[in-house]
Amino acid sequence: MKLITEKMGDVAVIRLSVTSLDVANVAAFKEAMAPIVERESKIVLDLASLEFIDSSGLGALLSCLRKLCGKGGDLKLCALSNAVRTVFELVRMHRVVDIVADRNEAILRFT
């Protein structure tokens, strides 16, 4: 899975290149994210291209969050579509991970 990475100061902004994060590609997502989570502590995931996420995708995001929090870091999500935002709200994950409108707001939340 291709992840587009951009550094904004000490924050890594990661943009997904897929329209769904589900059981079919979650292993590739975890593999691609592992080195980023290892070297970074502040990560913004730009989910603008994401149209669908299932429970395995949610689990993968929680895993990233848990690893980052374990080393004093954090994960912010931005640019969620209405459909993806609804999934987060249905499982109350919006209470666990910080979701903001856009990448600039997400970066500012780290300061």
Beta strands, then each sheet from edge to edge (+ up, - down):
strand 1: 3-8
strand 2: 11-16
strand 3: 20-21
strand 4: 42-46
strand 5: 52-53
strand 6: 74-78
strand 7: 98-100
sheet 1: 1+ 2- 4- 6- 7-
sheet 2: 3+ 5+
end
